[in-house]
Amino acid sequence: MHLLPKPKSLQLAEGSYALPKIWQISLPNELDQRVSASLAQLGEHEVVAQNANLTLTLDSTIAHADGYRLQIAAAGVQIAAQTAAGLFYGLQTLRQIQQQSAAQLPYLVIDDTPDFAVRGFMLDISRDKVPTMATLYALIDELASWKINQIQLYIEHTFAYQNHPTVWADASPLTAEEVRTLDDFCLERFIELVPNQNCFGHMRRWLTKPEYRDLAECPDGCDTGDPDWGYFDEPFTLAPEHPGSIALVRSMLDELLPNFRTRTLNVGCDETVELGLGASAAAVAERGKGRVYLEFLQKLYHEAHSRGYIMQFWSDIILHYPELVGELPQDAEVLIWGYEADHPFEAQSATIAKAGLPFYVCPGTSSWNTVAGRTTNALENIANAAKHGLHYGAKGFLMTDWGDNGHWQPLVTSYLGLAIGAARAWNALAELDVVALLDTVVFADSNKVLGNLVYQLGDVYRAVPPLLHNTSSLFRILQANPEAIANLKLDREGLHNADEILLQLRNELPNTKPQRADGELCLVELAWAIDLLRHAVQRGLWVLDQQPSEQASNLQTEIDGLIERFQEVWLSRNRPGGLQDSLKHFATLRSSYGEVQYA
């Protein structure tokens, strides 16, 4: 049996209980209606006063507010929990057992509690995909079944601010009504929907508009002096000394926050790479970059606190100035993020814990900048975050799924990271059979093929050195010009090995039988991802062969077909806004073969 997340304690016993055709359920008095509503997931059922085969009980002796005890024995099934949320989570476990047990439920006792009080997921809906409501509903339902209890939708410009309509005009944004509907939907599943609006860096979509450009640190762009960031030809970061910057944030929050029930707000503030290079240069020279950053963060804290909100923010900048950590507001929640296997979660968690600040550890799915993921990196990054977050007393564990450079990766690519993140958010140190969890719980593949296929597809990046930070060589081949590709010093044997793996996986796709609702779409997405990565292989070999023109013609025809399929895949789960921006990332790829069609 493979359960997601894996329970803390599961003891099997001899014997089994026949799965009833109708669940006859005994409920405690005045039970939260959200639990009653979730009973439909078990199938046909009725609430009874006696002779129940499923009994739900509220029990104050259960150790954790989200914990539960589930027992299957000759007398039937019993679930006890301290709270309604615990009963809901117990029912999710029973549902998975039922799905895997045919006509007989094994006798067992499960005692289960989470390692992290907050078990979250953050989805980037700003670069460049804004999912349809149907996509979001399905994703939230699945995450709830894996005991996720917080969701954040990362916003730069994709909320329909009525006072700022030019910013989101072509983005197909979430409206206030849609956010309120999502908030209700999440609440019904014991999930907190937290507003996540970047308020300092990552403001390009605002600052490139004429009416906001004067609020930029560097209105005309600048050389960041950072080899990872290079030259910016457009503004990216708010000028913290400009009084209009905090006024803009105030206007944004006044519109955004009333649509959420929560009293938590993520203000972002990561990657303020231009700070001190433009409008704030004199202030930074006088007081230091860390101090100027902290002062604006404190202004944001005031805006959140004055509205009754707890402020969350990303940790990357403040951790460069450990001498200032002690000046952070003591109720601000620090989000420690990092996406490589060896990210220093241990040292960073120790720094924040020593200051007595509440914090989350925030690993990632490793899906972005790859097309098909980086399986090994994702698993090690997630385990690293969970281990050290648990050790240093992190309040929360927040999985992240970003959309850098066009958000090319299809959603199916993120399922592995999402599932393992949910598993470790609940049971941080558990031994996990990743392939079995994918086959059994995530994809429900009756042929037990798809789990390994997705795992191996996500590991193709390892066949093609060099192994790069936050991306893969195959993805870099797709988005770089031939000169930059040549500088990668690609290995011909590695490219051929990758192609052999990809071809084998492509041939295995017809042998899969996913039973999930979007199973057929998952296979369409995977076929496209494999084919695009095979194109990357051929493009890499083309560069190594000095770019012969006869191959360029074939590659051009192939990529045109892949771009057409990309648009179909995109629109199957996402709104049209942002698609044209994403297609621009194909321009270098397409233009190197011939006439530019996607500029």
N, C-alpha and C positions, 0 to 999 in steps of 0.2 A: 504494500500500500504506500502511495506517495502523496503526501499532503502538503499544501502550500498555504501558509508557512508550516514548517515542520513543528509539531507540538513539543513542548518542553519535556513532557513525560507521556509515553504511550505504552501501556501494558496490555498485551493480547492475552486472551484466555481461551481454553478449549471450548468449542461450541460456536453456534451462530444463531442469530435471530432472523426469522423469515421476514423479508421486507413486506410490510403490509400494503395491500392495494389502496387502502385509505388510511392516512394518518389520523388517528383520533387523539386529539391534543388537549392536555390539561394546562391551563394558563393561570398564573397568579393574578390576584385581584388588581385592578387598576394598572394593568401592564401598559407600557409605552406602546402606542399604536404602530410605531415603526417596526417593532418586533412582530406584531400580529400581521402586518402587511408582508413581511419577509417570509412568512410561512408558505406562501404560494410557491416559492422556489422549490419546495420539497415535493410538489405534485398535489394530487387530490387529497384534501384534508377536511376535517371538521373539528370544531371545538366541543369538548364534552366535559361533563361534571364528574364522571366516574368511568372506570374501565378504560383508561387512556393507555395507548401504547407509546406515547411521547409526552413526557411531563417536563414542563419548564418551571423552575423554582428560583426565586430571589433569595440569596443566602449571604448574609453579612460576613460569614466566616471565610468566604473566598478571598484570597490574599490581595488581589489587584482589581481596580475598578474595571479593567478590560478583560480580566481573567475569567475562566470558566472551568467547570468539570463536566465531562461528558462520559456517561456510562451506558454501555449496551450489554444487556444481560437477558436472562430468560423472561423477566417481568416486563421487558420493553426497553425504551430509551429514556434516559433522564439527563437533562442539562440544568446545571445550577450555576448561578453567577451572582456577583454582588450587585450588578447594575443591568439595565436594559441593554447597554452596549455589549456587555459580556455575553448575554443570552444571544444577541445577534451574531457575535463571533462564533459561539458554539454551534449555532445553526449553520453557519458557513462551513464549518468543519464537517458536520453531519452530512451536509449536502455533497461534499466531495467524497466522503465514505460511501454514500449511497450511489453516486455515479460510478464508483469503481467496484461495486460489490454484487452486481447482478441481482439475484433473488435472495441472497443471504448476507446479512450484516454480521461481521465478526464480533464476538464478545470482546469487549475491551474497556479500559478505563483511561481517559485522557485528563491530565491535570495540566493546565496551560495558562501562562501569563506572558506578557510582552516584555522585552528588554528595554524598549524605548516608549515613553509615554506618547510621543508624537511620531507617527509613521507616515511620512509624506511623499508626495510626488509633484514635481514641477515640470510643466510642459511649456516650451517656448512656442508662443503663438504670434511672434513678431518677425521672425526670420525664417521663412516668409509665409508659412502656412498658418491659416486660421481654420481650424477644423469646423466641419458642419456640426450642428447641434446633435444630430444622430450619432456622429463619431464620438463626441464628448460624452453623451449618455452611455454608450456602450463601454467606453473606456472607464468611466466612473463606476459603472456596475461591476466590471471585472475587478477593478482595484479594491472595491469594497469587499468583494468575496475573498480577497487576499489580506483583509484586515488593515488596509490603508485607511487612515483617519484624517488626513489633511491633503488638500490639493491646492496648488497655486498655478495660475496661468500667467506666464511671464509676458508683460506688456511694455512695449516702448511706445507704440502709436496705434495699437489695434483695439482701443476702446473708443466708441463713438462719442467723443466729447462734444457736446452741443456748442460749447463756447470756443472750440478749436477745430472747426470742420475741415480746414485745408490739410490738416496733418494726416487724417485717415481717409481722405476722399476716395482713394483707389484701393483700399486695403480690405474691403469686406469685413469690417470690424465687428466685434461683439457689441451689441447695443445694451443700454441699461436694462431694458426689459429681459433680454436674454441672460444677463448676469444674474438678475433676481430669480429667474427660472432655474438656472443652474444651482444657485444657492439653495433653493428649495429642494431640488433633486438630491444634492449632496446631503443636506440635513436629514432627509428620509433614510439615508444609508449611514448615518453616524459619522459623516465626513464634514470637516470644517473647510469651507472655501475661503482662502486667504487672498486678499488683493495684493498683487505684485506689480508695482509700477516703478520702473527705473526713474530716478529723480536727480541724477548727477551726470554720470557717464552714459554712453549708449543713447545719446539724445540726437543722433544725426537726423532722424526723420522729422524732428522739430526744427532743429537749428539750420537746416538747409532751406527752410521757408523764409521768405523775406521778412515777414513780420516778427520772426523770432531770432534772426541771425545776430542781432546785436547782443543777445544774451550768451553768445558762445565765448568760450575761453579763447579760441582761435577761429574767428569768423571765416577766414580764407584757408583754413587748414594750416598744417605746419609739419616740419620734420620732428618727429617725436624723439629722435635720438636713441630709440630702442630698437635693436635689430629684429625683435619679434613683431613690432608694429610698423616700423619704417615711416614713410611719408604719408600724411593724411592730406588729401586734396579737398576734403570737406570737413566742416566742424563736427565735433563728436561729444564734447563735454561742456556742461553749463559753466559759466563764469561765476564762481562762488561769491565774489565780492560785489557783483552787480545786484542792486536791490530788486531788479526785475526777475532775477532767477528764483528767489524764494516766493515772489508773488505769483510766478507761473505755477510753481509746485502747489501753492495754496489753492489756486484756481482748479488744478487737476484733482486734488484730493476732495475738494468740495463737491465735485460732480461724481467722482468714482466711489467714494466710501459709503454713501447712503444705500448702495445696492447690495451690501454685504451685512450679514448678522454678526460676523466675528468682530472681536476687538483687537485683532492682530493685523499689522500692515508691514509688508516688505517694501522698503524704499530703494533697494538695489545698492547703488553707490560703488559698484565694482569698476575696475579698469578705467579710472579717470586719467588716461594716459597723457593728456595735454596739460594737465594741471601745472601751473607755473611757467608755461611757455608763451603765454599771451597776456590776457587781461589781468591775471593775478600775479604776474611776474614780480611786481614790486612788493606785494604782500608776502610772497614766498621768500623773496630775498631778505625781507625784514624779519619774518616770524618762522620761516621754515615750511616746507611743503606739507609735512605731517600735521603741523598745527593748523594751517589753512584748511586742509581737508577736514580735520576734526571739528573746527568751528562751523563749517557748513553742515556737517553731520549733526551737530548739536542743534542747529536751526531746524533741521528736519525732525529731530527728536521732539522739539518743542511743538511743531505742527501736529505730530502724531499724538503726543501726550496731552495736549490741550483739547483734543477731540476724544480723549479716553482710549487711545490705542496703544498697544505695545508695539514698539518699532523693531523690526528685523532689518539687518543689513548684511551684505557680503563682507567677508573678513579680509580680502586680499590686500587692500591698501593699508588698513590700520596695523596689520601684522608686520609691515615694514617699519613700524615705529612702536616697538614694544614699550618704550618709555611713556607712551601716551595711553596705553590700554587702560591703566588705572583711572583715567579721567572719563572713561565712557560712562554713560548713565547705567546704574546698576540693574535696571530692569530691561535694558535693551538686549535683544537676542542676537547673538553673533552667529552668522552662517559660515562655517568653515568649509570651503569648497576646494576641490582638486580632482583631476580626472585621469591622472596617470597611476599605474600600479604602485609606484613608490612615492606617492605624494606624502609629505611629512605630516600626516594627521596626528601622529603621536606628539610631536613637538608643539604643533599649533594648538592642539587640544589642551596640552599641559599649560601653555601660556594663558589661554582664556580661562581655564579652570582655576588657575592660581589667582587670577584677578577676581574670582567669585562671580563671574558673569554666566548667565544661562546661554547655552549654545547648542547648535545642531551640527552634525557632520553631514556633508552633502557630496556624495560621489555621483558618478554619472553612468548612463547606459553605454557610453563609448560608441554611440551609433553615428553621431554627426561627423562630418568631414571624412566619411568612409564609404558610403553607399550601403554596406552590409554589416557594419559593426567591427569591433575588435574584441572577440570573445574573451581571450585570456586576459587582456588588459582590464576589461570590465569586471570579470570575476575577482581579480586580485585587488582592483581599486575598491570595489564594494566591500570585500572582506576586510581590507585594511581600515576603511572608515568605520565599519561596524565594531571591529575589535577595539580600536582606540577610543571611539566614542563611548562604548560601554565602560571601558576602564576608567575614563576620566569623568563619567557622570553626565554625558550629553543628555539634554532634555529631548532632543529629536533627531531623527534620521530622515533626510530629505533626498530622495532620488531625483536627479535632474536629467532632462532630455532636451538638448539644444538644437538649433537649426542653422548653425553657421554656414555661410557660403552657399545659400540657396535652398537649404533644407532638402537636399536630394534624397536622403534616406527614406524609404517607405516605412510606415508604422510597424509593419511586421518585424523590421530590423530591431526595433526597440523592445520587443516582447521579452527576449531573454533577460536583458538588463532590468526591466521592470519586475519580472517575476523573482529574480534572485535578490533584487533590492528589497522587495516586500518580504521575502523569506528572512533576510538578515535583519530587517527592521524589527521583526518580531522575535527572532531567535538568532542572535548575532553570531554565535559560535557553532552553530549546528553543522554537522557533516551533511552535505547535500549531494544528491545524485542529479546533476543538472539536466542531463539528457532525459532521464526518466520523468522528471518534473515537467519538462517541456512536452514530452509525448503524452503524458497522462493527464495533466491538469491544464496546461496552457493551450495545446493544440488538440487534445483529445484525438490523437491520430491512432485509429484502430490498427494500422499496420506497423506502428512503432518505428517509423522511418524519419519523420519530419524533425523530431527533436535533434537527432544527430546531424541532420542536414543543415539546420539553422546554426548549430554549434560550429560545425566545420566551415560553413560559409563565412561566419564571423571571424574565423581564424586564418582565412586566406591571406590576410595582410602580412602574416608572419613568413610567408613564402617569398616575399619580395622585399629584400633589404634595399635601402636602410629603413630601420624602424624609426618612425618620426613621432614627435611630440604632438598629441592631440589630433592626429590624422594618420593616414597611411600613404605609402608610396603610390599605390594604385590610384587613390583619390587625387594625389598631387599630379600624377600624370594626366588626369582628366581635366584639371583646371589650370595647368601651367602651360606656358608656351614651350616650343621645342628646345630653345636654349636652356631654359630652367630645368627641363626634363633631363637634358644631357648632363647638367650639373649634379643630378642625383647619383650619378655613377651606378646606374642600374646593372644588375646581374642578369645576363641573358638566360642562364640556367634557371634562376629563380622565376623569371617570367614564364618560361615554359612549364615549370612545375606548377605554378599557379593556374595556368590554363588547363593543365591536366586535371587538377582538382575541381576547377569550375565546370569543366565538361562532364566529369563524373557526377557532380551534384545536379547539374541540369538534367542528366539522364535519369536520375533517381526521383525527380519531382513527380512524374506520373505514378510512382508507387506509393505516394502518400495519400492518406484519407482523413484529413482533418475534419472533425465533427463540429467545430465551433461555428458560430453563425457567419463569421466572415471568412470561413476557411477557403473558399474558392478565390476570394480576393487576395488572401495571403499568398496563394500559389501564383497568382498573376504578378503580384509585387516581387516575389522571389525570383520568378523567371526574368523579369526586367532587370533586377539588381545583378543577377548572374551575367546576363548578356552585356550589361554596361561594364562590368568588371572585365569580362573577356575582351571588350573593346579597348579597355585601358591596357591590357596586356599587348594587344596588337599595336596600339599607339606607341607604347614603350619600345617594342621591337622596331617599329617604323623609324623612330628617332635613332636607335642604335644603328640602323641600316642606312643612315644619312638621308632619310625622308624621300624615298623614290616616288616620283609623281604617279606612276601607275598604281601603287598601293594607296596613295592619297585619295584617288577617285573612289576606290572601293570603301575606304574608311569614311569618306564623306557620305556616301549612300547609306552606309550602315548607321552612322550617327544620326542622320535625318530620321530614320525609322525609329531609333531609340528615343529621340526627342519627342516624336509624335506619341509614342507609347507612354513616355513620362507624363505628358499632359493628361492622358486618359487616367493613369494611375493617380495623379494628383487630385483630379476632380471626383474620383470615386470616394474620397474621404474628406476633402477640403473645399473651402470656398474659392471662387476664382481670383479674388484679390490676392496679390502677392505672386501669382503665377508668372506674370511677365517679368517681375524682378528676378525671380528664380531662373527663368530662361536666359537672362542676360549672362548668367554664370557659364552658359554653354558657348559664349561668343568666342573666347580664345580657342577653345577646342575646335569649334566649327570653322573659324576663319583660317586656321592653320592648314586646312585641307582645300580651301577655295573661298568662294564668295560668302560674305557674312550675311546670315539671315536672322540672327538672334542678337542683334546689337542694341 
